[in-house]
Amino acid sequence: TGMVTLISQELSEFALHVRAILGLPIPVIRQAGPSASCAVLIDADTANLRWHNVADVLRTPDTALRLFGKPEVRGHRRMGVTLARSATIDAARATARDMAAALVAGAEKL
């Protein structure tokens, strides 16, 4: 996903698109370091989705969490993404996966 650019470099994919569309200059893009993302997936039929353990997940250094704010799930759905930067890509991947696995979703059944 291009969302990894939110943590991997100075200008994200989204900022670069805006600059390109508006004809604005695109500077040299500096990498922040080896980075990775992991999709936050849920497989359920739920309404009024609530996330638990978010504070613990956000305590992880050099990381970010983007939850998409979707209030309900019917089946398999991508609900967000975890982002991590580390000394190596493998370490960043492991951190992003651990963050996604640590998130707990709870809700009412549909």
CNS distance restraints for C-alpha pairs under 8 A (distance, minus, plus):
assign (resid   1 and name CA) (resid  37 and name CA) 7.47 0.50 0.50
assign (resid   2 and name CA) (resid  13 and name CA) 6.04 0.50 0.50
assign (resid   3 and name CA) (resid  12 and name CA) 7.56 0.50 0.50
assign (resid   3 and name CA) (resid  13 and name CA) 7.20 0.50 0.50
assign (resid   3 and name CA) (resid  37 and name CA) 7.55 0.50 0.50
assign (resid   3 and name CA) (resid  81 and name CA) 7.97 0.50 0.50
assign (resid   4 and name CA) (resid   8 and name CA) 6.09 0.50 0.50
assign (resid   4 and name CA) (resid  35 and name CA) 6.91 0.50 0.50
assign (resid   4 and name CA) (resid  36 and name CA) 5.99 0.50 0.50
assign (resid   4 and name CA) (resid  37 and name CA) 5.56 0.50 0.50
assign (resid   4 and name CA) (resid  83 and name CA) 6.20 0.50 0.50
assign (resid   5 and name CA) (resid   9 and name CA) 5.65 0.50 0.50
assign (resid   5 and name CA) (resid  11 and name CA) 7.30 0.50 0.50
assign (resid   5 and name CA) (resid  12 and name CA) 4.71 0.50 0.50
assign (resid   5 and name CA) (resid  13 and name CA) 5.88 0.50 0.50
assign (resid   6 and name CA) (resid  10 and name CA) 7.91 0.50 0.50
assign (resid   6 and name CA) (resid  11 and name CA) 7.39 0.50 0.50
assign (resid   6 and name CA) (resid  12 and name CA) 4.96 0.50 0.50
assign (resid   6 and name CA) (resid  13 and name CA) 7.48 0.50 0.50
assign (resid   6 and name CA) (resid  83 and name CA) 7.97 0.50 0.50
assign (resid   7 and name CA) (resid  12 and name CA) 7.83 0.50 0.50
assign (resid   7 and name CA) (resid  32 and name CA) 7.28 0.50 0.50
assign (resid   7 and name CA) (resid  35 and name CA) 6.96 0.50 0.50
assign (resid   7 and name CA) (resid  63 and name CA) 7.53 0.50 0.50
assign (resid   7 and name CA) (resid  64 and name CA) 7.42 0.50 0.50
assign (resid   7 and name CA) (resid  83 and name CA) 6.57 0.50 0.50
assign (resid   7 and name CA) (resid  84 and name CA) 7.00 0.50 0.50
assign (resid   7 and name CA) (resid  85 and name CA) 6.84 0.50 0.50
assign (resid   8 and name CA) (resid  31 and name CA) 5.86 0.50 0.50
assign (resid   8 and name CA) (resid  32 and name CA) 5.10 0.50 0.50
assign (resid   8 and name CA) (resid  33 and name CA) 5.98 0.50 0.50
assign (resid   8 and name CA) (resid  34 and name CA) 6.80 0.50 0.50
assign (resid   8 and name CA) (resid  35 and name CA) 5.41 0.50 0.50
assign (resid   8 and name CA) (resid  36 and name CA) 7.92 0.50 0.50
assign (resid   8 and name CA) (resid  85 and name CA) 6.86 0.50 0.50
assign (resid   9 and name CA) (resid  29 and name CA) 6.81 0.50 0.50
assign (resid   9 and name CA) (resid  30 and name CA) 5.71 0.50 0.50
assign (resid   9 and name CA) (resid  31 and name CA) 4.34 0.50 0.50
assign (resid   9 and name CA) (resid  32 and name CA) 4.92 0.50 0.50
assign (resid   9 and name CA) (resid  33 and name CA) 7.57 0.50 0.50
assign (resid  10 and name CA) (resid  29 and name CA) 6.36 0.50 0.50
assign (resid  10 and name CA) (resid  30 and name CA) 5.87 0.50 0.50
assign (resid  10 and name CA) (resid  31 and name CA) 6.71 0.50 0.50
assign (resid  10 and name CA) (resid  32 and name CA) 6.97 0.50 0.50
assign (resid  11 and name CA) (resid  15 and name CA) 5.82 0.50 0.50
assign (resid  11 and name CA) (resid  16 and name CA) 6.43 0.50 0.50
assign (resid  11 and name CA) (resid  29 and name CA) 6.69 0.50 0.50
assign (resid  12 and name CA) (resid  16 and name CA) 6.23 0.50 0.50
assign (resid  13 and name CA) (resid  17 and name CA) 6.22 0.50 0.50
assign (resid  14 and name CA) (resid  18 and name CA) 6.39 0.50 0.50
assign (resid  15 and name CA) (resid  19 and name CA) 6.26 0.50 0.50
assign (resid  16 and name CA) (resid  20 and name CA) 6.10 0.50 0.50
assign (resid  16 and name CA) (resid  26 and name CA) 7.09 0.50 0.50
assign (resid  17 and name CA) (resid  21 and name CA) 6.06 0.50 0.50
assign (resid  18 and name CA) (resid  22 and name CA) 6.07 0.50 0.50
assign (resid  19 and name CA) (resid  23 and name CA) 5.88 0.50 0.50
assign (resid  19 and name CA) (resid  24 and name CA) 4.69 0.50 0.50
assign (resid  19 and name CA) (resid  25 and name CA) 6.62 0.50 0.50
assign (resid  19 and name CA) (resid  26 and name CA) 6.68 0.50 0.50
assign (resid  20 and name CA) (resid  24 and name CA) 6.10 0.50 0.50
assign (resid  20 and name CA) (resid  25 and name CA) 7.64 0.50 0.50
assign (resid  20 and name CA) (resid  26 and name CA) 7.51 0.50 0.50
assign (resid  32 and name CA) (resid  85 and name CA) 7.92 0.50 0.50
assign (resid  33 and name CA) (resid  85 and name CA) 6.31 0.50 0.50
assign (resid  33 and name CA) (resid  86 and name CA) 6.80 0.50 0.50
assign (resid  33 and name CA) (resid  87 and name CA) 7.13 0.50 0.50
assign (resid  34 and name CA) (resid  85 and name CA) 5.67 0.50 0.50
assign (resid  34 and name CA) (resid  86 and name CA) 5.76 0.50 0.50
assign (resid  34 and name CA) (resid  87 and name CA) 6.25 0.50 0.50
assign (resid  34 and name CA) (resid  88 and name CA) 5.40 0.50 0.50
assign (resid  34 and name CA) (resid  89 and name CA) 4.96 0.50 0.50
assign (resid  34 and name CA) (resid  92 and name CA) 6.80 0.50 0.50
assign (resid  35 and name CA) (resid  83 and name CA) 7.32 0.50 0.50
assign (resid  35 and name CA) (resid  84 and name CA) 5.53 0.50 0.50
assign (resid  35 and name CA) (resid  85 and name CA) 4.20 0.50 0.50
assign (resid  35 and name CA) (resid  86 and name CA) 6.33 0.50 0.50
assign (resid  35 and name CA) (resid  88 and name CA) 7.65 0.50 0.50
assign (resid  35 and name CA) (resid  89 and name CA) 5.75 0.50 0.50
assign (resid  35 and name CA) (resid  92 and name CA) 5.38 0.50 0.50
assign (resid  35 and name CA) (resid  93 and name CA) 7.33 0.50 0.50
assign (resid  36 and name CA) (resid  83 and name CA) 5.87 0.50 0.50
assign (resid  36 and name CA) (resid  84 and name CA) 5.48 0.50 0.50
assign (resid  36 and name CA) (resid  85 and name CA) 6.57 0.50 0.50
assign (resid  36 and name CA) (resid  89 and name CA) 6.58 0.50 0.50
assign (resid  36 and name CA) (resid  92 and name CA) 5.34 0.50 0.50
assign (resid  36 and name CA) (resid  93 and name CA) 5.10 0.50 0.50
assign (resid  36 and name CA) (resid  96 and name CA) 6.57 0.50 0.50
assign (resid  37 and name CA) (resid  81 and name CA) 6.49 0.50 0.50
assign (resid  37 and name CA) (resid  82 and name CA) 5.43 0.50 0.50
assign (resid  37 and name CA) (resid  83 and name CA) 4.51 0.50 0.50
assign (resid  37 and name CA) (resid  84 and name CA) 6.40 0.50 0.50
assign (resid  37 and name CA) (resid  92 and name CA) 7.95 0.50 0.50
assign (resid  37 and name CA) (resid  93 and name CA) 6.63 0.50 0.50
assign (resid  37 and name CA) (resid  96 and name CA) 5.67 0.50 0.50
assign (resid  37 and name CA) (resid  97 and name CA) 7.81 0.50 0.50
assign (resid  38 and name CA) (resid  81 and name CA) 5.53 0.50 0.50
assign (resid  38 and name CA) (resid  82 and name CA) 5.24 0.50 0.50
assign (resid  38 and name CA) (resid  83 and name CA) 6.75 0.50 0.50
assign (resid  38 and name CA) (resid  93 and name CA) 7.38 0.50 0.50
assign (resid  38 and name CA) (resid  96 and name CA) 5.42 0.50 0.50
assign (resid  38 and name CA) (resid  97 and name CA) 5.67 0.50 0.50
assign (resid  38 and name CA) (resid 100 and name CA) 6.69 0.50 0.50
assign (resid  39 and name CA) (resid  78 and name CA) 6.51 0.50 0.50
assign (resid  39 and name CA) (resid  79 and name CA) 7.59 0.50 0.50
assign (resid  39 and name CA) (resid  80 and name CA) 6.01 0.50 0.50
assign (resid  39 and name CA) (resid  81 and name CA) 4.46 0.50 0.50
assign (resid  39 and name CA) (resid  82 and name CA) 6.50 0.50 0.50
assign (resid  39 and name CA) (resid 100 and name CA) 7.13 0.50 0.50
assign (resid  40 and name CA) (resid  78 and name CA) 5.83 0.50 0.50
assign (resid  40 and name CA) (resid  79 and name CA) 5.46 0.50 0.50
assign (resid  40 and name CA) (resid  80 and name CA) 4.80 0.50 0.50
assign (resid  40 and name CA) (resid  81 and name CA) 5.09 0.50 0.50
assign (resid  40 and name CA) (resid  82 and name CA) 6.93 0.50 0.50
assign (resid  40 and name CA) (resid 100 and name CA) 5.50 0.50 0.50
assign (resid  41 and name CA) (resid  76 and name CA) 7.11 0.50 0.50
assign (resid  41 and name CA) (resid  77 and name CA) 5.73 0.50 0.50
assign (resid  41 and name CA) (resid  78 and name CA) 4.57 0.50 0.50
assign (resid  41 and name CA) (resid  79 and name CA) 5.70 0.50 0.50
assign (resid  41 and name CA) (resid  80 and name CA) 7.24 0.50 0.50
assign (resid  42 and name CA) (resid  73 and name CA) 7.71 0.50 0.50
assign (resid  42 and name CA) (resid  75 and name CA) 7.83 0.50 0.50
assign (resid  42 and name CA) (resid  76 and name CA) 5.76 0.50 0.50
assign (resid  42 and name CA) (resid  77 and name CA) 5.55 0.50 0.50
assign (resid  42 and name CA) (resid  78 and name CA) 6.58 0.50 0.50
assign (resid  42 and name CA) (resid  79 and name CA) 6.91 0.50 0.50
assign (resid  42 and name CA) (resid 105 and name CA) 8.00 0.50 0.50
assign (resid  43 and name CA) (resid  73 and name CA) 7.60 0.50 0.50
assign (resid  43 and name CA) (resid  74 and name CA) 7.61 0.50 0.50
assign (resid  43 and name CA) (resid  75 and name CA) 5.15 0.50 0.50
assign (resid  43 and name CA) (resid  76 and name CA) 4.19 0.50 0.50
assign (resid  43 and name CA) (resid  77 and name CA) 6.39 0.50 0.50
assign (resid  44 and name CA) (resid  73 and name CA) 6.13 0.50 0.50
assign (resid  44 and name CA) (resid  74 and name CA) 5.93 0.50 0.50
assign (resid  44 and name CA) (resid  75 and name CA) 5.07 0.50 0.50
assign (resid  44 and name CA) (resid  76 and name CA) 6.58 0.50 0.50
assign (resid  45 and name CA) (resid  72 and name CA) 7.57 0.50 0.50
assign (resid  45 and name CA) (resid  73 and name CA) 5.30 0.50 0.50
assign (resid  45 and name CA) (resid  74 and name CA) 4.38 0.50 0.50
assign (resid  45 and name CA) (resid  75 and name CA) 5.83 0.50 0.50
assign (resid  45 and name CA) (resid 109 and name CA) 6.06 0.50 0.50
assign (resid  45 and name CA) (resid 110 and name CA) 5.80 0.50 0.50
assign (resid  46 and name CA) (resid  72 and name CA) 5.55 0.50 0.50
assign (resid  46 and name CA) (resid  73 and name CA) 5.26 0.50 0.50
assign (resid  46 and name CA) (resid  74 and name CA) 6.63 0.50 0.50
assign (resid  46 and name CA) (resid 107 and name CA) 5.64 0.50 0.50
assign (resid  46 and name CA) (resid 108 and name CA) 5.43 0.50 0.50
assign (resid  46 and name CA) (resid 109 and name CA) 4.53 0.50 0.50
assign (resid  46 and name CA) (resid 110 and name CA) 5.14 0.50 0.50
assign (resid  47 and name CA) (resid  71 and name CA) 6.33 0.50 0.50
assign (resid  47 and name CA) (resid  72 and name CA) 4.38 0.50 0.50
assign (resid  47 and name CA) (resid  73 and name CA) 6.58 0.50 0.50
assign (resid  47 and name CA) (resid 107 and name CA) 5.83 0.50 0.50
assign (resid  47 and name CA) (resid 108 and name CA) 5.28 0.50 0.50
assign (resid  47 and name CA) (resid 109 and name CA) 6.11 0.50 0.50
assign (resid  47 and name CA) (resid 110 and name CA) 5.78 0.50 0.50
assign (resid  48 and name CA) (resid  71 and name CA) 5.28 0.50 0.50
assign (resid  48 and name CA) (resid  72 and name CA) 5.85 0.50 0.50
assign (resid  48 and name CA) (resid 107 and name CA) 5.53 0.50 0.50
assign (resid  48 and name CA) (resid 108 and name CA) 6.33 0.50 0.50
assign (resid  49 and name CA) (resid  70 and name CA) 7.75 0.50 0.50
assign (resid  49 and name CA) (resid  71 and name CA) 5.29 0.50 0.50
assign (resid  49 and name CA) (resid  72 and name CA) 5.73 0.50 0.50
assign (resid  49 and name CA) (resid  73 and name CA) 7.77 0.50 0.50
assign (resid  49 and name CA) (resid 105 and name CA) 6.70 0.50 0.50
assign (resid  49 and name CA) (resid 106 and name CA) 5.87 0.50 0.50
assign (resid  49 and name CA) (resid 107 and name CA) 4.61 0.50 0.50
assign (resid  49 and name CA) (resid 108 and name CA) 7.36 0.50 0.50
assign (resid  50 and name CA) (resid 105 and name CA) 5.71 0.50 0.50
assign (resid  50 and name CA) (resid 106 and name CA) 5.26 0.50 0.50
assign (resid  50 and name CA) (resid 107 and name CA) 5.92 0.50 0.50
assign (resid  51 and name CA) (resid 103 and name CA) 6.97 0.50 0.50
assign (resid  51 and name CA) (resid 104 and name CA) 5.79 0.50 0.50
assign (resid  51 and name CA) (resid 105 and name CA) 4.63 0.50 0.50
assign (resid  51 and name CA) (resid 106 and name CA) 6.34 0.50 0.50
assign (resid  52 and name CA) (resid 103 and name CA) 6.38 0.50 0.50
assign (resid  52 and name CA) (resid 104 and name CA) 5.04 0.50 0.50
assign (resid  52 and name CA) (resid 105 and name CA) 6.05 0.50 0.50
assign (resid  52 and name CA) (resid 106 and name CA) 7.37 0.50 0.50
assign (resid  53 and name CA) (resid  57 and name CA) 6.41 0.50 0.50
assign (resid  53 and name CA) (resid 102 and name CA) 7.08 0.50 0.50
assign (resid  53 and name CA) (resid 103 and name CA) 5.70 0.50 0.50
assign (resid  53 and name CA) (resid 104 and name CA) 6.24 0.50 0.50
assign (resid  54 and name CA) (resid  58 and name CA) 6.15 0.50 0.50
assign (resid  54 and name CA) (resid 103 and name CA) 6.38 0.50 0.50
assign (resid  55 and name CA) (resid  59 and name CA) 6.45 0.50 0.50
assign (resid  56 and name CA) (resid  60 and name CA) 7.49 0.50 0.50
assign (resid  57 and name CA) (resid  99 and name CA) 5.70 0.50 0.50
assign (resid  57 and name CA) (resid 102 and name CA) 6.77 0.50 0.50
assign (resid  57 and name CA) (resid 103 and name CA) 7.07 0.50 0.50
assign (resid  58 and name CA) (resid  63 and name CA) 7.22 0.50 0.50
assign (resid  58 and name CA) (resid  64 and name CA) 6.89 0.50 0.50
assign (resid  58 and name CA) (resid  65 and name CA) 7.12 0.50 0.50
assign (resid  62 and name CA) (resid  84 and name CA) 5.99 0.50 0.50
assign (resid  62 and name CA) (resid  85 and name CA) 5.51 0.50 0.50
assign (resid  62 and name CA) (resid  86 and name CA) 7.20 0.50 0.50
assign (resid  63 and name CA) (resid  82 and name CA) 7.44 0.50 0.50
assign (resid  63 and name CA) (resid  83 and name CA) 5.39 0.50 0.50
assign (resid  63 and name CA) (resid  84 and name CA) 4.32 0.50 0.50
assign (resid  63 and name CA) (resid  85 and name CA) 6.28 0.50 0.50
assign (resid  63 and name CA) (resid  96 and name CA) 7.86 0.50 0.50
assign (resid  64 and name CA) (resid  82 and name CA) 6.01 0.50 0.50
assign (resid  64 and name CA) (resid  83 and name CA) 5.01 0.50 0.50
assign (resid  64 and name CA) (resid  84 and name CA) 6.53 0.50 0.50
assign (resid  65 and name CA) (resid  80 and name CA) 7.56 0.50 0.50
assign (resid  65 and name CA) (resid  81 and name CA) 6.10 0.50 0.50
assign (resid  65 and name CA) (resid  82 and name CA) 4.65 0.50 0.50
assign (resid  65 and name CA) (resid  83 and name CA) 6.14 0.50 0.50
assign (resid  66 and name CA) (resid  80 and name CA) 5.36 0.50 0.50
assign (resid  66 and name CA) (resid  81 and name CA) 5.30 0.50 0.50
assign (resid  66 and name CA) (resid  82 and name CA) 6.35 0.50 0.50
assign (resid  67 and name CA) (resid  79 and name CA) 6.07 0.50 0.50
assign (resid  67 and name CA) (resid  80 and name CA) 4.18 0.50 0.50
assign (resid  67 and name CA) (resid  81 and name CA) 6.52 0.50 0.50
assign (resid  68 and name CA) (resid  79 and name CA) 5.65 0.50 0.50
assign (resid  68 and name CA) (resid  80 and name CA) 5.20 0.50 0.50
assign (resid  69 and name CA) (resid  79 and name CA) 7.44 0.50 0.50
assign (resid  70 and name CA) (resid  79 and name CA) 6.67 0.50 0.50
assign (resid  73 and name CA) (resid  77 and name CA) 6.58 0.50 0.50
assign (resid  81 and name CA) (resid 100 and name CA) 7.52 0.50 0.50
assign (resid  82 and name CA) (resid  96 and name CA) 5.42 0.50 0.50
assign (resid  82 and name CA) (resid  97 and name CA) 7.67 0.50 0.50
assign (resid  82 and name CA) (resid  99 and name CA) 6.55 0.50 0.50
assign (resid  82 and name CA) (resid 100 and name CA) 6.16 0.50 0.50
assign (resid  83 and name CA) (resid  96 and name CA) 5.64 0.50 0.50
assign (resid  84 and name CA) (resid  92 and name CA) 5.19 0.50 0.50
assign (resid  84 and name CA) (resid  93 and name CA) 7.16 0.50 0.50
assign (resid  84 and name CA) (resid  95 and name CA) 6.24 0.50 0.50
assign (resid  84 and name CA) (resid  96 and name CA) 5.35 0.50 0.50
assign (resid  85 and name CA) (resid  89 and name CA) 7.85 0.50 0.50
assign (resid  85 and name CA) (resid  92 and name CA) 5.18 0.50 0.50
assign (resid  86 and name CA) (resid  91 and name CA) 5.96 0.50 0.50
assign (resid  86 and name CA) (resid  92 and name CA) 4.92 0.50 0.50
assign (resid  87 and name CA) (resid  91 and name CA) 6.79 0.50 0.50
assign (resid  87 and name CA) (resid  92 and name CA) 7.45 0.50 0.50
assign (resid  88 and name CA) (resid  92 and name CA) 6.25 0.50 0.50
assign (resid  89 and name CA) (resid  93 and name CA) 6.05 0.50 0.50
assign (resid  90 and name CA) (resid  94 and name CA) 6.20 0.50 0.50
assign (resid  91 and name CA) (resid  95 and name CA) 6.20 0.50 0.50
assign (resid  92 and name CA) (resid  96 and name CA) 6.15 0.50 0.50
assign (resid  93 and name CA) (resid  97 and name CA) 6.10 0.50 0.50
assign (resid  94 and name CA) (resid  98 and name CA) 6.06 0.50 0.50
assign (resid  95 and name CA) (resid  99 and name CA) 6.13 0.50 0.50
assign (resid  96 and name CA) (resid 100 and name CA) 6.32 0.50 0.50
assign (resid  97 and name CA) (resid 101 and name CA) 6.15 0.50 0.50
assign (resid  98 and name CA) (resid 102 and name CA) 6.11 0.50 0.50
assign (resid  99 and name CA) (resid 103 and name CA) 6.64 0.50 0.50
